[in-house]
């Protein structure tokens, strides 16, 4: 067949219109299901700048102290086992988590980061015609996973960068299936106290699953991540991660805890080998080393207060943070952009949060003491020029 004949066949088959049988050609195209193209791509924090000089990366809420030495040793010990499939039941890791937190290991599920657990919840409990509630400044993966499942995201306004329980309860309808709350919240660092969380859990209809995303739980002294509510409410579920205080972001490990029937549902979606053997062993060693966790929490609290107080002194306020970052507020978006430029000029990378509808803010991870001092010095000079 001549080349022009092939072109004509391609045009007839794939261009809009009808084929020779009168069937819509558009129907023959490979297209994603409704909602997928409404998803904004997730963009992580920058980690590099032009040039070869090292940077101070404070954009991804990573632990500057790194993982437990025991976790590092456990990871290295797996080097000669790379040819083997990992255990599919995660029994040893679930037992370790249960031991530390006093939980039922049968009600724990482990995922490729807590992001995967969040996605399972949406796939399992929400679909076309269903609604999933998240808040204005809530973690972007809630909306992404909701749309991927074919459900409708419902955004509820916050009050002064804090979750508003009354607004969430008012937004619930017979179509609501899930409510996602990050507590402590990302990127604001704010937190609902125990009484407010209990009121939210009690006020939700029985058909709605409340998901408490506890990625930053370990940084909030005395907070159990919602475990007590999970134990007293079948429609409350909690997620946690090893990426933050445990310093294992590169291994992608998270877990969830909920009613036995919810875990049974999610296990039907979980792939048999969703976590590597090295990740499982490193996470087990990490969770059992609570002395390292306590040290990281104490250092974070000390430096978080130092950074917050010093920035407040030079005219950059932030809410009290319960996480491993602060949300620095500037007078407007242009000033925040200029401050980010000034920091980058000194090879300090923080996180712009325009995508979270906070264009006048910068999220700054609590790094080492030297990193915090560098941020203070640069922004002090910057603010002198704003007078």
The 8 nearest C-alpha neighbors of each residue, nearest first, counted from 0:
[[1, 4, 2, 5, 3, 6, 8, 7],
 [0, 2, 4, 3, 5, 6, 7, 8],
 [3, 1, 5, 4, 6, 0, 7, 8],
 [4, 2, 6, 5, 1, 7, 0, 8],
 [3, 5, 7, 1, 2, 6, 8, 0],
 [6, 4, 8, 2, 3, 7, 9, 1],
 [5, 7, 3, 9, 4, 8, 10, 2],
 [6, 8, 10, 4, 5, 9, 11, 3],
 [7, 9, 5, 11, 6, 10, 12, 4],
 [10, 8, 6, 12, 7, 11, 13, 5],
 [11, 9, 7, 14, 8, 12, 13, 6],
 [12, 10, 8, 9, 13, 14, 7, 18],
 [13, 11, 9, 10, 14, 8, 24, 18],
 [14, 12, 10, 11, 9, 24, 15, 28],
 [13, 15, 10, 11, 12, 16, 24, 25],
 [16, 14, 24, 25, 13, 17, 23, 11],
 [15, 17, 24, 23, 14, 18, 25, 11],
 [18, 16, 23, 21, 24, 22, 19, 15],
 [17, 19, 21, 20, 22, 24, 11, 12],
 [18, 20, 21, 17, 22, 11, 12, 24],
 [21, 19, 18, 22, 17, 23, 24, 12],
 [20, 22, 17, 18, 19, 23, 24, 16],
 [23, 21, 17, 20, 18, 24, 19, 26],
 [24, 22, 17, 25, 26, 16, 21, 18],
 [23, 25, 17, 27, 26, 16, 15, 18],
 [24, 26, 27, 23, 28, 15, 16, 13],
 [27, 25, 24, 23, 28, 22, 29, 30],
 [28, 26, 24, 25, 29, 23, 13, 12],
 [27, 29, 25, 26, 30, 13, 24, 12],
 [28, 30, 27, 31, 26, 25, 32, 13],
 [29, 31, 28, 32, 26, 27, 33, 25],
 [32, 30, 35, 33, 29, 36, 34, 28],
 [31, 33, 35, 34, 30, 149, 36, 147],
 [34, 32, 35, 31, 149, 36, 37, 146],
 [33, 35, 37, 146, 36, 149, 32, 147],
 [36, 34, 37, 38, 33, 147, 32, 146],
 [35, 37, 38, 34, 33, 31, 39, 32],
 [38, 36, 34, 35, 39, 146, 33, 143],
 [39, 37, 36, 35, 143, 40, 146, 34],
 [40, 38, 41, 37, 143, 36, 42, 139],
 [39, 41, 38, 42, 143, 37, 139, 36],
 [40, 42, 39, 43, 139, 140, 143, 38],
 [43, 41, 40, 44, 45, 39, 354, 139],
 [44, 42, 45, 41, 59, 58, 46, 350],
 [43, 45, 58, 59, 350, 46, 42, 349],
 [46, 44, 47, 58, 43, 348, 350, 349],
 [45, 47, 56, 44, 348, 48, 58, 54],
 [48, 46, 45, 49, 54, 348, 56, 53],
 [49, 47, 50, 46, 346, 54, 343, 45],
 [48, 50, 47, 51, 52, 346, 54, 53],
 [51, 49, 52, 48, 53, 47, 54, 346],
 [50, 52, 53, 49, 48, 54, 47, 346],
 [51, 53, 50, 54, 346, 49, 48, 47],
 [54, 52, 51, 55, 346, 47, 50, 48],
 [55, 53, 346, 56, 347, 52, 47, 348],
 [54, 56, 347, 348, 346, 57, 370, 53],
 [55, 57, 348, 58, 54, 46, 347, 349],
 [58, 56, 364, 349, 348, 363, 59, 55],
 [57, 59, 349, 350, 44, 56, 348, 364],
 [58, 60, 44, 61, 57, 364, 43, 350],
 [61, 59, 364, 58, 323, 324, 57, 62],
 [60, 62, 59, 243, 63, 246, 248, 364],
 [61, 63, 246, 65, 64, 244, 243, 60],
 [64, 62, 366, 65, 367, 61, 365, 246],
 [65, 63, 62, 66, 295, 246, 367, 366],
 [64, 66, 246, 62, 63, 67, 245, 247],
 [67, 65, 246, 245, 247, 68, 70, 64],
 [66, 68, 70, 69, 285, 291, 71, 65],
 [69, 67, 71, 70, 72, 66, 285, 73],
 [68, 70, 72, 67, 71, 284, 73, 285],
 [71, 69, 281, 284, 285, 73, 67, 68],
 [70, 72, 68, 74, 69, 73, 75, 67],
 [71, 73, 69, 75, 74, 70, 76, 68],
 [74, 72, 70, 76, 281, 75, 71, 280],
 [75, 73, 71, 281, 277, 72, 76, 77],
 [76, 74, 72, 77, 73, 78, 71, 277],
 [75, 77, 73, 74, 78, 72, 79, 277],
 [78, 76, 80, 75, 74, 79, 277, 73],
 [77, 79, 80, 76, 75, 81, 74, 277],
 [78, 80, 77, 81, 76, 82, 75, 83],
 [81, 79, 77, 82, 78, 83, 276, 76],
 [80, 82, 83, 79, 78, 77, 84, 276],
 [83, 81, 80, 84, 79, 78, 85, 276],
 [84, 82, 81, 80, 85, 276, 79, 86],
 [83, 85, 86, 82, 276, 272, 81, 275],
 [84, 86, 276, 275, 87, 83, 272, 274],
 [87, 85, 88, 89, 84, 276, 272, 90],
 [86, 88, 271, 272, 89, 85, 273, 274],
 [87, 89, 90, 86, 271, 91, 272, 93],
 [90, 88, 92, 91, 87, 86, 93, 109],
 [89, 91, 93, 88, 92, 94, 104, 86],
 [92, 90, 94, 93, 89, 95, 283, 279],
 [93, 91, 283, 95, 94, 89, 90, 96],
 [92, 94, 96, 90, 104, 95, 91, 97],
 [95, 93, 97, 91, 92, 96, 104, 90],
 [96, 94, 98, 92, 97, 93, 283, 91],
 [97, 95, 93, 99, 98, 94, 100, 92],
 [96, 98, 102, 94, 101, 104, 100, 95],
 [99, 97, 95, 101, 96, 100, 94, 102],
 [100, 98, 96, 97, 101, 95, 287, 286],
 [101, 99, 97, 102, 98, 96, 95, 223],
 [100, 102, 97, 98, 99, 103, 96, 104],
 [103, 101, 97, 100, 104, 98, 96, 106],
 [102, 104, 105, 106, 97, 101, 107, 94],
 [105, 103, 107, 97, 106, 93, 94, 102],
 [106, 104, 103, 107, 259, 93, 108, 262],
 [107, 105, 104, 259, 103, 256, 257, 262],
 [108, 106, 256, 104, 105, 255, 93, 109],
 [107, 109, 255, 254, 256, 262, 106, 110],
 [110, 108, 254, 253, 255, 107, 252, 89],
 [111, 109, 253, 112, 115, 254, 116, 252],
 [110, 112, 252, 251, 115, 253, 274, 273],
 [111, 113, 253, 252, 251, 114, 110, 115],
 [112, 114, 253, 116, 115, 240, 254, 239],
 [115, 113, 117, 112, 116, 118, 140, 111],
 [116, 114, 118, 113, 117, 111, 110, 112],
 [115, 117, 119, 113, 118, 114, 110, 120],
 [118, 116, 114, 120, 115, 119, 113, 121],
 [117, 119, 115, 144, 121, 116, 120, 122],
 [120, 118, 122, 116, 121, 117, 123, 265],
 [119, 121, 123, 117, 118, 122, 124, 116],
 [120, 122, 125, 118, 119, 124, 123, 145],
 [123, 121, 119, 148, 120, 124, 125, 118],
 [124, 122, 120, 121, 119, 125, 265, 264],
 [123, 125, 121, 122, 120, 176, 126, 177],
 [126, 124, 121, 129, 150, 122, 176, 123],
 [125, 127, 150, 149, 148, 129, 128, 124],
 [128, 126, 150, 149, 129, 125, 151, 148],
 [127, 129, 150, 126, 130, 174, 151, 149],
 [130, 128, 174, 150, 126, 127, 125, 175],
 [131, 129, 175, 151, 174, 152, 150, 176],
 [132, 130, 177, 152, 153, 175, 178, 176],
 [133, 131, 178, 153, 152, 154, 177, 179],
 [132, 134, 154, 179, 178, 137, 155, 153],
 [133, 135, 155, 137, 154, 136, 156, 157],
 [136, 134, 156, 137, 154, 155, 157, 133],
 [135, 137, 355, 134, 356, 138, 186, 160],
 [136, 138, 134, 135, 133, 139, 185, 181],
 [139, 137, 140, 185, 141, 136, 181, 186],
 [138, 140, 141, 142, 137, 143, 41, 355],
 [141, 139, 143, 142, 138, 144, 114, 41],
 [142, 140, 139, 144, 143, 145, 138, 133],
 [141, 143, 145, 140, 144, 139, 152, 146],
 [142, 144, 140, 146, 145, 141, 38, 147],
 [145, 143, 147, 118, 141, 146, 142, 140],
 [146, 144, 142, 148, 150, 147, 143, 121],
 [145, 147, 149, 148, 143, 34, 150, 144],
 [148, 146, 144, 149, 145, 35, 143, 34],
 [149, 147, 122, 145, 146, 126, 150, 121],
 [148, 150, 126, 127, 146, 147, 34, 145],
 [149, 151, 126, 127, 129, 145, 146, 148],
 [150, 152, 130, 129, 131, 146, 153, 145],
 [153, 151, 131, 130, 142, 132, 145, 154],
 [154, 152, 132, 131, 133, 130, 151, 155],
 [153, 155, 134, 133, 135, 132, 152, 156],
 [156, 154, 134, 135, 133, 167, 153, 157],
 [157, 155, 135, 134, 154, 158, 166, 163],
 [156, 158, 162, 161, 163, 160, 135, 159],
 [157, 159, 161, 160, 163, 162, 156, 166],
 [160, 158, 161, 157, 162, 163, 318, 156],
 [161, 159, 158, 157, 187, 162, 189, 136],
 [160, 162, 158, 157, 159, 189, 163, 190],
 [163, 161, 157, 164, 158, 160, 134, 191],
 [162, 164, 157, 166, 165, 158, 161, 167],
 [165, 163, 167, 166, 199, 168, 162, 195],
 [166, 164, 168, 167, 163, 169, 199, 170],
 [167, 165, 169, 168, 164, 163, 170, 155],
 [168, 166, 170, 164, 169, 165, 155, 163],
 [167, 169, 165, 170, 166, 171, 164, 203],
 [168, 170, 166, 167, 171, 165, 172, 164],
 [171, 169, 167, 168, 166, 172, 155, 132],
 [172, 170, 168, 169, 175, 167, 173, 203],
 [171, 173, 174, 175, 170, 169, 130, 176],
 [172, 174, 175, 171, 176, 206, 204, 129],
 [175, 173, 129, 172, 130, 176, 128, 171],
 [176, 174, 130, 172, 173, 171, 131, 129],
 [175, 177, 207, 130, 131, 125, 208, 174],
 [178, 176, 208, 131, 207, 209, 175, 132],
 [177, 179, 132, 209, 131, 210, 133, 208],
 [180, 178, 210, 133, 132, 209, 211, 177],
 [179, 181, 211, 212, 182, 210, 178, 133],
 [182, 180, 212, 184, 183, 211, 213, 185],
 [183, 181, 184, 190, 213, 212, 180, 211],
 [182, 184, 190, 181, 189, 188, 215, 321],
 [183, 185, 181, 182, 188, 189, 187, 186],
 [186, 184, 187, 188, 138, 137, 181, 183],
 [185, 187, 188, 184, 362, 326, 136, 138],
 [188, 186, 185, 189, 184, 326, 160, 325],
 [189, 187, 320, 184, 322, 321, 185, 183],
 [190, 188, 187, 184, 320, 183, 161, 321],
 [189, 191, 183, 182, 184, 192, 188, 321],
 [192, 190, 195, 196, 182, 193, 162, 189],
 [191, 193, 195, 194, 190, 196, 197, 222],
 [192, 194, 196, 195, 197, 191, 222, 225],
 [193, 195, 197, 196, 192, 198, 191, 199],
 [196, 194, 198, 197, 192, 193, 191, 199],
 [197, 195, 199, 193, 198, 194, 200, 191],
 [196, 198, 194, 200, 199, 195, 201, 193],
 [199, 197, 195, 201, 196, 200, 202, 194],
 [198, 200, 196, 202, 197, 201, 164, 195],
 [201, 199, 197, 198, 202, 203, 196, 209],
 [200, 202, 198, 199, 203, 197, 204, 232],
 [201, 203, 199, 200, 198, 204, 168, 197],
 [202, 204, 200, 201, 199, 205, 168, 207],
 [205, 203, 206, 207, 202, 171, 201, 208],
 [204, 206, 207, 203, 234, 208, 233, 202],
 [205, 207, 204, 176, 208, 234, 175, 203],
 [208, 206, 176, 177, 205, 204, 175, 209],
 [207, 209, 234, 177, 235, 176, 210, 178],
 [210, 208, 235, 178, 177, 236, 234, 179],
 [211, 209, 236, 179, 237, 178, 235, 212],
 [212, 210, 237, 180, 181, 213, 236, 179],
 [211, 213, 181, 238, 214, 180, 237, 182],
 [214, 212, 216, 239, 215, 224, 238, 182],
 [213, 215, 239, 240, 216, 212, 243, 238],
 [216, 214, 213, 322, 217, 218, 183, 243],
 [217, 215, 213, 224, 218, 219, 214, 183],
 [216, 218, 219, 215, 244, 220, 296, 222],
 [217, 219, 322, 216, 296, 215, 220, 321],
 [220, 218, 321, 216, 217, 222, 221, 322],
 [219, 221, 222, 218, 217, 296, 216, 321],
 [220, 222, 219, 223, 217, 218, 216, 224],
 [223, 221, 224, 220, 219, 216, 217, 225],
 [224, 222, 225, 226, 221, 216, 227, 217],
 [225, 223, 216, 213, 222, 226, 237, 211],
 [224, 226, 228, 223, 227, 229, 237, 211],
 [227, 225, 229, 228, 224, 223, 230, 237],
 [226, 228, 230, 229, 225, 231, 223, 224],
 [227, 229, 231, 225, 230, 226, 232, 235],
 [230, 228, 235, 226, 232, 227, 231, 236],
 [229, 231, 227, 228, 232, 226, 233, 257],
 [230, 232, 228, 229, 227, 233, 235, 226],
 [233, 231, 229, 234, 235, 228, 230, 200],
 [232, 234, 258, 235, 229, 231, 257, 230],
 [233, 235, 208, 232, 209, 207, 236, 205],
 [236, 234, 209, 229, 232, 233, 208, 210],
 [235, 237, 257, 210, 229, 256, 209, 211],
 [236, 238, 211, 256, 255, 210, 212, 257],
 [239, 237, 255, 212, 213, 254, 113, 211],
 [240, 238, 214, 213, 254, 253, 113, 255],
 [241, 239, 253, 214, 242, 113, 254, 112],
 [240, 242, 245, 247, 252, 253, 243, 246],
 [248, 243, 241, 247, 246, 240, 245, 244],
 [244, 242, 246, 245, 61, 241, 62, 248],
 [243, 245, 246, 62, 292, 242, 217, 295],
 [246, 244, 241, 66, 243, 247, 242, 285],
 [245, 247, 66, 65, 62, 242, 243, 244],
 [248, 246, 242, 249, 250, 241, 245, 66],
 [242, 249, 247, 250, 251, 246, 241, 243],
 [248, 250, 247, 251, 242, 246, 252, 278],
 [249, 251, 248, 247, 278, 252, 242, 112],
 [252, 250, 112, 111, 248, 249, 242, 253],
 [253, 251, 112, 111, 241, 110, 250, 240],
 [254, 252, 112, 240, 113, 110, 239, 109],
 [255, 253, 109, 239, 108, 110, 238, 113],
 [254, 256, 238, 108, 237, 107, 239, 109],
 [257, 255, 107, 237, 106, 236, 238, 108],
 [258, 256, 236, 106, 229, 259, 261, 237],
 [257, 259, 261, 233, 260, 106, 262, 256],
 [258, 260, 262, 106, 261, 263, 257, 105],
 [259, 261, 263, 262, 258, 264, 257, 106],
 [262, 260, 264, 258, 263, 259, 265, 257],
 [261, 263, 265, 259, 264, 260, 106, 266],
 [264, 262, 260, 266, 261, 265, 259, 267],
 [263, 265, 261, 262, 267, 266, 260, 123],
 [266, 264, 262, 267, 268, 263, 119, 261],
 [267, 265, 269, 268, 263, 264, 262, 108],
 [266, 268, 265, 264, 269, 263, 270, 262],
 [269, 267, 266, 265, 270, 119, 264, 123],
 [270, 268, 266, 267, 271, 265, 273, 119],
 [269, 271, 273, 272, 268, 266, 267, 87],
 [270, 272, 87, 273, 269, 88, 86, 274],
 [273, 271, 87, 274, 270, 85, 275, 86],
 [272, 274, 270, 271, 111, 110, 275, 269],
 [275, 273, 272, 111, 278, 276, 279, 110],
 [276, 274, 278, 277, 85, 279, 273, 272],
 [275, 277, 85, 279, 278, 280, 274, 86],
 [278, 276, 74, 280, 275, 279, 77, 281],
 [279, 277, 281, 275, 276, 280, 250, 282],
 [280, 278, 276, 282, 277, 281, 283, 92],
 [279, 281, 283, 277, 282, 278, 73, 284],
 [282, 280, 70, 74, 278, 284, 73, 283],
 [283, 281, 285, 279, 284, 280, 278, 286],
 [282, 284, 92, 280, 285, 281, 286, 95],
 [283, 285, 70, 281, 287, 282, 286, 69],
 [286, 284, 282, 70, 288, 283, 287, 67],
 [285, 287, 288, 283, 284, 282, 289, 96],
 [286, 288, 284, 285, 289, 283, 95, 99],
 [289, 287, 285, 290, 286, 291, 284, 292],
 [288, 290, 292, 291, 287, 293, 286, 285],
 [291, 289, 293, 292, 288, 294, 287, 295],
 [290, 292, 294, 289, 293, 288, 67, 295],
 [293, 291, 289, 295, 290, 294, 296, 244],
 [292, 294, 296, 290, 291, 295, 289, 297],
 [295, 293, 291, 297, 292, 296, 298, 290],
 [296, 294, 292, 298, 293, 297, 299, 291],
 [297, 295, 293, 299, 294, 218, 298, 292],
 [296, 298, 300, 294, 299, 295, 293, 301],
 [299, 297, 301, 295, 300, 296, 302, 294],
 [298, 300, 296, 302, 297, 301, 303, 295],
 [301, 299, 303, 297, 298, 302, 296, 304],
 [302, 300, 298, 299, 304, 303, 297, 305],
 [301, 303, 305, 299, 304, 300, 306, 298],
 [304, 302, 300, 306, 305, 301, 299, 365],
 [303, 305, 307, 302, 301, 306, 308, 300],
 [304, 306, 302, 308, 303, 307, 309, 301],
 [307, 305, 309, 303, 304, 308, 302, 310],
 [306, 308, 304, 310, 305, 309, 303, 311],
 [309, 307, 311, 305, 310, 306, 304, 312],
 [308, 310, 312, 306, 311, 307, 305, 313],
 [311, 309, 315, 312, 313, 307, 308, 306],
 [312, 310, 316, 315, 308, 314, 309, 313],
 [311, 313, 309, 310, 314, 308, 315, 316],
 [314, 312, 310, 311, 315, 379, 309, 382],
 [315, 313, 311, 312, 316, 310, 382, 329],
 [314, 316, 311, 310, 328, 313, 329, 327],
 [317, 315, 311, 328, 327, 314, 310, 318],
 [318, 316, 327, 326, 328, 319, 325, 307],
 [319, 317, 320, 189, 326, 316, 188, 325],
 [318, 320, 317, 189, 321, 188, 325, 307],
 [321, 319, 188, 189, 322, 325, 318, 324],
 [320, 322, 219, 188, 183, 218, 189, 190],
 [321, 323, 218, 188, 215, 320, 324, 183],
 [324, 322, 365, 364, 299, 60, 218, 321],
 [325, 323, 364, 365, 363, 322, 60, 362],
 [324, 326, 363, 362, 320, 327, 188, 317],
 [325, 327, 362, 317, 187, 361, 360, 328],
 [326, 328, 317, 361, 360, 316, 325, 362],
 [329, 327, 360, 316, 317, 315, 359, 326],
 [328, 330, 359, 331, 335, 360, 315, 334],
 [329, 331, 334, 359, 328, 332, 335, 333],
 [332, 330, 359, 334, 329, 333, 335, 358],
 [331, 333, 359, 358, 335, 334, 336, 330],
 [332, 334, 336, 335, 331, 337, 359, 330],
 [333, 335, 337, 336, 332, 331, 338, 329],
 [336, 334, 332, 338, 359, 337, 333, 329],
 [337, 335, 339, 333, 334, 338, 332, 340],
 [338, 336, 334, 340, 339, 335, 333, 341],
 [337, 339, 341, 335, 340, 336, 334, 342],
 [338, 340, 336, 342, 337, 341, 343, 335],
 [341, 339, 337, 343, 338, 342, 344, 336],
 [340, 342, 338, 344, 339, 343, 337, 345],
 [343, 341, 347, 339, 345, 344, 340, 338],
 [344, 342, 346, 347, 340, 345, 341, 348],
 [343, 345, 341, 342, 346, 340, 347, 339],
 [344, 346, 343, 342, 347, 341, 377, 54],
 [347, 345, 343, 54, 344, 55, 348, 342],
 [346, 348, 55, 343, 342, 345, 54, 56],
 [349, 347, 56, 57, 343, 58, 55, 346],
 [348, 350, 58, 57, 363, 362, 347, 351],
 [351, 349, 58, 362, 361, 44, 352, 363],
 [350, 352, 361, 353, 362, 349, 360, 358],
 [353, 351, 354, 355, 357, 358, 350, 361],
 [352, 354, 358, 357, 356, 355, 351, 359],
 [353, 355, 352, 356, 357, 358, 351, 139],
 [354, 356, 136, 352, 353, 357, 135, 137],
 [357, 355, 353, 354, 358, 136, 352, 135],
 [356, 358, 353, 352, 355, 359, 360, 354],
 [359, 357, 353, 332, 360, 356, 352, 351],
 [358, 360, 332, 331, 335, 329, 357, 328],
 [361, 359, 328, 327, 358, 357, 335, 329],
 [362, 360, 351, 327, 350, 326, 352, 363],
 [363, 361, 326, 350, 325, 327, 349, 351],
 [362, 364, 349, 324, 325, 57, 361, 326],
 [363, 365, 324, 57, 60, 366, 58, 323],
 [366, 364, 324, 323, 303, 363, 299, 302],
 [367, 365, 63, 370, 364, 371, 57, 368],
 [366, 368, 370, 369, 63, 371, 365, 64],
 [367, 369, 371, 370, 372, 366, 302, 365],
 [368, 370, 372, 367, 371, 373, 366, 374],
 [371, 369, 367, 373, 372, 368, 366, 374],
 [372, 370, 368, 374, 373, 369, 366, 306],
 [371, 373, 375, 369, 370, 374, 376, 368],
 [374, 372, 370, 376, 371, 375, 369, 377],
 [373, 375, 371, 377, 372, 376, 378, 370],
 [376, 374, 372, 378, 373, 377, 379, 371],
 [375, 377, 373, 379, 374, 378, 372, 380],
 [376, 378, 374, 380, 379, 375, 381, 373],
 [379, 377, 381, 375, 380, 376, 382, 374],
 [380, 378, 376, 382, 381, 377, 375, 313],
 [381, 379, 383, 378, 377, 382, 376, 384],
 [380, 382, 378, 379, 383, 384, 377, 338],
 [383, 381, 385, 384, 379, 380, 378, 313],
 [384, 382, 380, 381, 385, 386, 379, 313],
 [383, 385, 382, 381, 386, 380, 379, 378],
 [386, 384, 382, 383, 381, 334, 380, 338],
 [385, 384, 383, 382, 381, 314, 313, 380]]
